[in-house]
């Protein structure tokens, strides 16, 4: 810590994380640490069935259990017009079921009691009479003739289809396919997985019966948006709602939505006049809250005789669960999936997408992924490796042949994106060099001759983050800008408040560093606060790798705004003309006379003590940043695997990750983010799976079944970097949190497929478990 | 995640514990390390009316030699086995296998006897005890009886132990001459229950197999003893053909089910692969001991 204490902490310095002191000492303040006087506890009764009609609910026995204050059902919520709530994708979602349950784990009733144990005990005494209905667990099931209608609550809904959405150009794509030398097809399923933050979701709702002020402590990545939604849904006056998001133990998208528990706890506090705490257990979190992925994709890539890509066609079926609750910008039904042309200069593309209701939990959140970019990146990178294998071209060479070249930026993609900057061949070269690719390929060949199963996988992903320009990006109409408010105190120390919300990303350090760079106040002297809607400026929150691209830009802008005022103050103190002052990080000096200078701290003091005539006192400001474009981080990942022919087990021998996220503010934090994402990518590729049996029972409802990788499972990560600044971001940063989860799954799977390619095996869907690899090998007669 | 309410007794003598079980054994669960029981309670999969915590009873934690056997007491933790020099010398299979059990936190509290009595067909110790031909020492108010491990497991989480009995120790015969064992476990992540695991122990007489034990984990309603495979080894040299035949017989003895960990066919084949690898490793170790 001491070395960090003496560092300025500007951009590019790996200072230690300011927030870690309290976490390491066990002095964080997470939701479950908060205890309010007179607080009650809530437990939720959940449906054991995936699809069933509720014939009756009898709460009499539960109501008389020890400590029970109230039992809440959908009927009671309906009396307050709160049995249903809007989703982030314009659908409705049941808060507590009134008519039917539509997925296993759906909220049916809630018990409010003096202790959590009493609330949980009483759940068993609620008697629900269900009439079980057939469960639908896939888009194919949803489409089937005679399939049960899941959303019979919706007027005019006659089947299980939610949306049809297209992007790109059908005509030119068809024409290009007609002329193609070869078409390579990949059908793949990106299975349902779950963000599984170590801290589950929860809230404490505290409605003051005297003032009507509603304070809700909530595990939320987007507290302001939640406040507005609560105002609109519950009809509460927005100035009377305060959302406080305390320290969060991970989010990864899981803490973006409004969950029924929040609504019921708030209603209960309103009715009972006492604070009500609700916090999920692990199983509740895994079976009912925002899942990710669940995309069935078919990609066709048209290639000419020189191995140049001509066109891409993709169709996807999206399994959205029982309520269409995807967390994504309003205009894009399949999120940002149409970035699917990836890093390649593909002249034309056409994407079609259909969404379906199924009897599975709702909430397609972006698990460490910018709105369905993981699915897109996975598809194109898997397809490209398969095409290279089929064409007999080396997979690195095939990529290089088709990369968007550095001079093509800003690049207009076939599906309408304008890529801001990139140098894909360079990132690829750094990765191949680190890997020792040429030697490694020889080694692979030699070992294959001996009968060993080994391979190399590459993925050269392009991310699209920083949502986003207000004209195109909104959540329920709220434009996706973000904000920073900077207050410089008389003694030259500062408080930065933002509309974002860290869940472990290190905002208290990273954003202080932007102020340190732009305003010259050392990072240790800048406090960063987020998450309290009564104090922080309005913003859309932290997800989709948007904090640095958007709120980070707002921070730079507000720091620059204050620097201009400080310049006036320094000019006043130095009795010099403003235009004669030169800024050097931390001070202004008179051009040609560097000894005549005033520090930023002196200028700040003057703002409160010694002002020029007519100037407003204070050194405070706020900036709301509406980004002109998205940013496009990219990189090349490469993986080497060995496969055990006897058991099908895959051993990742090496994992090289070269990331370009533009300018790195705190390189250590960036590398930590990359390590975390590569580990999660490993989990998705090999371990993590939320699946369902034919009755719709969720398999993967605890950490014995939903497998999170630990340090034992994950490979050693070898990192590399290139730096291509974003031309439109004030400090050239691009965002990095999700690149490794977006890019790595395809690299891992490509390595396995490359290893199995000599036997004619072209695909194994994730998670690539040993039993699937075994089955593929045995189907080709390979055995030990 | 709170357990349903239960009564709790922590007797300080074995006599006291046995008298509690005599009265309330049908409604009670005996707890040693609690590493299997407490998760079941928290998930409310088990809702016993009484927990009898035997952790305070003195004299049950020893690992010692006892008349051609090693006797491991009911309160000996996995970690005690991990660190036992006696076992490393006499039954290295156990010390190798213990590292495959759960994680250090569980190994610090969980016990061998508790794990065997829990009778989870996915438990590691059951198949190792089957391979080593262990026996359990059970006590009740009526006295002591010795139960051979073969036949102890009746079904998932079900054994021949009576509700009034406590297993106070497990006795394992000490191999004579050249002996070696191995434990192969396929797990989806470190500390996971086995998808398939195979324990193998052989004792040689010259180049030929004198005694053989093969135990299978996670491929049936209980841990299984692959008796035909064991028999096929006795009196033979462990060449590739004999090993392949035994591996096939062991795979035939497995009765796995399709589940999230893999198909029945997959698990049977992994049994075959692991018996092959296990016998080769056991042979190499037995020959090392002789050398």
Interface residues (C-beta under 8 A of the other chain):
Chain A: X116 X117 X120 X121 X281 X282 X283 X646 X647 X648 X649 X687 X689 X691 X699 X700 X704 X705 X707 X708 X709 X710 X712 X713 X769 X770 X771 X774 X775 X778 X784
Chain B: X1 X2 X4 X5 X186 X188 X189 X190 X192 X193 X195 X260 X261 X262 X263 X266 X269 X270 X273 X276 X277
